[in-house]
Amino acid sequence: MSVPEWGLLARVFGRIGVLSFGGPAAQIALMHKELVERHRWLSEDGFLRALSLCMLLPGPEAMQLATYAGWRLRGTLGGLLAGLLFVLPGAAVILALAFGYAYFGQLPLVQAAFMGIKAAVIVVVFQALRNLGRKALHGRAGWVLAALAFVALFVFGLPFPLIILGAGLWGAFGATGHGSVVESEGLHHRPARPFGVIGLWVALWASPLMFVWGMGNEFLLKIGLFFSKLAVVTFGGAYAVLAYMAQTVVQDHGWITTEQMIDALGLAETTPGPLILVTEFVALLAGFAQSGPWGAVSAGALALWVTFTPCFLWIFLAGPYLEAISAQPRLAGALRAITAAVVGVIANLSVWFALHVMFERVLPMAHLAVPLPDWSSFDPVAAVLTGVAGVLMLGLRFGFVLTMTISAALALCWRLLL
């Protein structure tokens, strides 16, 4: 297996970063085509083992897969290059979209267009739920875990990290079987000392938090601490933590509104890079509301830093031990259980989005987290647009961007005809 030159490595991962539309499945397929089929830098088995590791770790699996591939090919600097090239194009687009939204998002025609985007978002979240459910729910235990996770969030409002921890422990202690021997890849890098890796990356992770704490900026410190915690519990992709993030930033902190949260997801779906870049959009809007453009840039940059710095930590720490990790049945059991629970989490998110798009007023039941819609606030236009988006995406197999464009155009036409 040959070691690529730096220029070629940058071009390949730059291409992946710019073309990484369509969510994790499309991004992973693109990397497979480039790294396994076209350039033959990774074997089929090595690619799949790396993907399994990235799914076990918290954070966006596609970005971490790119980082692992870069590390495998050119060491730590290669991992940094590949990971950054996967994230930065989408982050730049999100920055431009967030400022456009902050200045023009309240115009009537813009709001009408976003109604169409929200309708498409409902369908794309349902699509993610359906696709993951087919892969993750095998046997009665998987369905039970998914149902328990849904009830825990939808009815009782339990914290998302607690649900992930419980599912992981269930899977780990219920796992059976023995480890398997895994053949190693041809390229090797001497593992760095684990404590050195942890010390370096934790220091990098914490440095901006210590800086804003020292400056006495309470708002930025809260932003940094919240998104740092989110980075640790992001198992199962961005969809799995969106409900938790929405509850915290909308209800607990009041940084943005529910409508802005749904709009953020819609715009993040249209950009390259991992969907978890929605954290940057949310932080930009929160910072803009707090202290204008410079506050937005500060909050957005901090959210990016604390979201993706841990991804490098996980890969550089666990990557050298991939073969050993792949042979542990308890870790595999924990991953299966967490993935099943994530199905229930995404089901909760799907219902939450649908209620907040189709009803103007949604309030929680007394003493429980169950959202109760005010039926007098039902929006028939939103329901029709959601139905149209469902037919386009689920029936006619249209992509999200095309569906979103059609749905937004229909919403604009409805607004102009009023």
N, C-alpha and C positions, 0 to 999 in steps of 0.2 A: 504494500500500500504506500503510494508516494505521498510526500509532504508537499502541499501546494505552496507556491510563492505568495508573498504577502499581497502583491497587487491583484493576483487572481482571487485570493481569498476575500479581499475587500470587494471586488466586483461581484462575486457570487452572492455574498451575504448582503451587499447593498441592493442587489436585484431582488433578493428574497424580501428585504425590508420594505422596498417600495411597492412590491406587488402583493403584499400579504393582506389582501382583503378577504372577507368572507368568514372570519372566525377561525377557531383552532383547527377544525377539520381540514379546511382549505389550506391553511398555513402549513400544517404538517404534511399534507399531500404535496405541496410545492417543495418543501425541504426534501422530501423523499425523492422527488424527481431530480432535483439538483445534486443532492449529496450521494444518493445511492445509485440512481440509474444513469445520470449524465456523467458525473465526474468520478464515480466509484470511490469516493473518499471513505465511506462507511459501508460495511457489509449489511445485508438485510437483517440478520440476527442482531448485530450490534446496534442498528438503528432502533429496532423494536425494544431491545433491552433498555436503551437510553430513554425511549418514550415511556416505558413503564416506570423508570426511576422518576422522571419528571412529573408523572401523574401522581406518584406517591408524595412528592414534595409539595409544600404550599407555594402558591404563586402561579403565574401563567405558564402552562406546560409548553406551549410553542416557543415562547421566548427562552425558556430554560433549555429546551432541546437545541435551539440554535447556539446558545452559550456552551452547552456540553460539546456539540460538534466542533466549534471553534477551539475549545480547550483540547479536545482529543487530537486535533490536527496540528495546532501550533502552541499548545501550552496556555498559560494564564493570559498572556497578551492576545492570543488568538481567541480565547473565550470572551475577553472584554470587547474585542473588535466585533465579533459576531453578535453578541448580545446588544451592544449599543446600536449597531446598524439595523437591527430588527426593531428597535424601539423609537429611535430618533425621528425617522420620517413621519410616523404617525403622530408623535408628540408635537412636531412643528405644525401639522395640519390642525390638530386639536387647539393649539394656541390661537391660530387665526380664526377658527370657527367660534371659539369662546368669546373673543373680543367682538366679533360680528354679532353674536347672540346678545351680548351684554348691552350693545348700543342700539340694536335694531329689533331685538326679540319681542318687544312689547307692541310693535306696530300691528294693526288689525289683520292685514294680509299675511304678515309673517306668522301671527298666531294661528290663523286659519290653516296655513301650510303645515304647521306643526301638529295640528289635529290629525292630518293625514299620516304624518310620521308616527305619531303615537299609536294609531290603529295598526300600522305595520309592525311596530315594536311588540304589541300584544301577540301577534301571530308568530314572530320570530322567537319569542321566549317559549311559546307553546311548542314550536318546532324543536327547540333545544331540549325541552322536557321529553317529547316523544322519542327523539333520537337517543338520548341518554338512557331513557327507560328501557328501550329495546336491548341495549348493551349491558346494562347494569343489573337488572332485576331478574335473577335466575333462582327459582325455587321460592318457597314460602318465606324463608328468612329475609330475603331481599325485599319482598313486598311489605313485610312487617316493619322492617327498618324504615322504609320510605314513608309508610303511613304514620309511624310514630314521630318521625321528623316533621312531617307536615302538621300533625296535631300539636306538637310541642311549640312550633312557631305560630301557626294560625290561631290556635285557641288560647294557648297560655303565654305566648310571647317570650319563650325562654331564649337566652342568649345563644347566638349561632356557634360561638366557640365551644360552649358546653355540649351542644348537640354533636359536633364533630368529634370531640374528645370521647363522648360516650359511645359513639358508633365505632371509633377506632379501637377502644378497649374491648367492645363486644367482639369485633372481628378478630383481634389479636388472640384473645383468650379462647375463642371458639375455633381457631384454626387447627387443622389436622394435616398430617403429611410430613414428609421429610424434605430436606434441602436437596437440590440438584446440582450437578456439576455443570458449570457454564464455561464454554471456551472463550478465551480472552481475545480481544482485538489485536491486530498486528502492531499498532502504534502504542507506545507507553510513555508516560511521564512520571518521574519520581514524585510520589505523593508528598506534598508539603506537610509539615508537622501540623496536626489538627488544631492544637492550641494556638499555634501561630496564625493559622488561617482564621480561626474564630476571633482572636484578638484584633487582627488587622481590620477585618470587615465589620465587626461590631463597632470598632472605633470610628470607622468611616460612616457607618449607619447613624451613630449617635452624635457625630460632630456638629451637624447643623442644629440638632435639637438642643445641644448644650449652648450653642451660640445664641439662639433666640431666647433661651431661658436666661442667659446672662444679660441679654439686652432688655429683658423684662417684657417681651412681647407675648402676652398671654394667648392672644388669638392664634398666632403662628405656632406656638407650643402645642395648643390643643389640636391644631391641624396635623402637626407632625406626629404627635403621640397616637392620634386616632388612626391615621393611615399606616403607621408602623404596626399597630395591632392588627389591622386588616391584612397586612402583608403576611402575618404569621398564620392566619386562619383561612387563607384563600385556597382551600382544597376544592377540586372539582371545577375550576374555572371561575370566571367573573360572575356568571349568572348565579352561582351558589351564594355569593356574598352581597348581591345587589339589594336584596330585601333588608338584610342587616345594615348595610350602609345607608339605605334610604331612611330606615327608621331612625338611625343615629343622627344623620346630618339634617333631616327634616324635622323630626319630632323632638329629639333630645337637645340638639344644639340650635336649631332654627337657622342654619346657615343658608339654605336654599328652600324653595317650595317643592311640593310634590310634583307639580307640573314641570318645573325646571329639572327635577331628577329624571323624569321620563324623557324629556327632550334631550338630556345629556346622553342617555343610553342610545337614543335614535341617532344622534350625530356620531357617537363613537362607533356605531355599527357601519357607518359609511366611510370610515378612514382606514388606512393600512395600519398594521401593528396589532398588538394584543388588545382585546376588548377592555382589559383592566385599565387602559388609558382613560376610561371614564372617570377615574379618580382625579386625574389632572384637570378635566373639565369642571368637575364639581368644586375642586379647590380654587380654580380660577374664578368661577362665579362667586364663591364665598368671599374670596379676597377682594374682588371688585366691589361687592356690596359693602365690605368693611372699610376699605380705604382707597378705592379707585384703581386705576391701571397698575400702579407700582405694587399695590397690595395684591392684585391679581397675579402678577408675575412672581412675586415672592411666594405666595401660597401655592401656585402651580408648580414652581420649581421644587419646593420642599416636598410636595406630595409625590412628584416624580422620583425624587431622591430616595425617600423612605419606602416607596413601593418597589423599586427595582434593585436597589443596593442589596437587600436580602436575597434576591434571586441569585446574584453572583456568589454570595456566601454559601447558599445551599449547594450549588453545583460544584464550586471549588472544594467544598468540604466532602461531599458525598461522591463526586465523580470518580476519584481514584479507587473507590471501593465498590464500583458498580457490580462487578461479578459476584462479590461476596453478598451484597444486598439482595441481588436477584435470586439467590439460593435460599432465602429465609422465608419459610412458609408463614410465620406469624406476621411479618410485614405485608406479605401478599394478602393475608386474611384481613388485616386492618384496612388496606387499600380497598378491597372489595366492599367491606362494610361501609366505609366512608362514602364510596361512590354511590351505594344504594341509598344512603341517607340524603345525599345531595339531590337525588331525584325528588324526594319530598320537599326539600328546601326550594328547588326550582318550581315545584307545583305551587307552593305558597306565593312565590314571586309572581307567577302567572296570574293567579287569582287577584293578588294585590294590584297589579298593573291594570287588569281589566276593570276592576271596580272603580279605580281612580280616574280612568279615562271615560267610562260610560256614565258616571255619576259625578255631579259637581260637589256633592257633600257626602263624605264617608266618615263615620264616627265609630270608635271602638265601643263594644258592649261593656257595661259596668262590671268591673272586677275581672274582666277577661280581655284578651287582645283581639277577639273576633271583630273584624270590621263590618259594620252594619251600614249599608247605603240608605240614603234618603230617597225613596222611590219617586218622590215628586221632583227630584233633581235629575232624573234620567235624561240622557242626551241621545235622541234617536239618530242624529247625524253621525255621532261617533260609533254607534252600533252598526249602522249601514256601512261605514267606511271599514270597520273591522271585518265585517262579512265579506266585503270586496277584497280586502287584503288576504283573507283566508282562502278565497277561491283562487286568487292569483298565485299564492305561494304554495298552498297545499294541493290544490287541484291542477293548476296549469304549470306548476313547477317553476314559476318565475323566481329570479333572484331577489334578495332583499332590496338592493339599490333600485332596481327597476320597479318593484312593487311600491316602494316608498315614494318614488317619483310620480307614479300614476295616482297613488292615494293622495299625495299632497296636491297634485293638479286638480283632482276632483273636489277636494276641500276648498281650494281657491275659487273654482267655478261656483260652488255653492255660495261662498261669501260674496262674490261679485254679483250674483243674481238676486241677493236679498234687497 
